[in-house]
């Protein structure tokens, strides 16, 4: 059977100090997987004012740029860039550009996809192993609460809204994501649940960012509350949208 193909998307806002090491580690691990699948890596630069562009160029990856700042803007710019160039990946994989995601955990997402799961979510909070590292208990509690919020909205319960995730390309387009900042992750989970997309959470590690300024977790209390309010509101907006149900989801071939 033909190999599966994946596009790995890293949305980046001013990560010049971490990005080079992130891409080097990712590319090194991908070499161990290329016999089973094909990969393309694209950095989605959103509102960058530092040297992230030059760092990405030096790494030899695909690059998309948008002046709009926001996680979703970076993701969407990268996908539009790849598809404009003819990329027809079977699925998109989203990772952080600051080193918080361990590329070795890609294996777990790919294994779940090989079993026929079209929407695979990296879960950092299905235990307490990450509390000893970069995730304080308050961070775990916040993500549990947001996962419960998705459950209240849709009836499908999650433990996390982590950024490390895989979604098949046709489903990504079917969902028509519109939340371009803090609501990108929760919108996808709410819409996927409402559309009946099969999903699975797989355990992943959370690491301390390699360098640079934290933008979501680890910020002050006021910023945390503000970000949380944005995420709750985005989930509610997604619950109010009309989403056509998926009647069939093609099962992927074995990787």
Secondary structure, DSSP 8 states (H G I E B T S, - for coil): ---EEEEEEEEESS-HHHHHHHHHHHHHHHTTTTTTEEEEEEEEEES--SSHHHHHHHHT-EEEEESS-SHHHHHHHHHHHHHHTT---SEEEEEESSS-B-GGGHHHHHHHHHTT-SEEEEES-SSSTTTTTT--HHHHHHHHHHHHHHHHHHS---S---S-EEEEHHHHHHH-----STTHHHHHHHHHHHHT--EEEEE--B---SSS--SSTT--HHHHHHHHHHHHHHHHHHHHS-----S--------
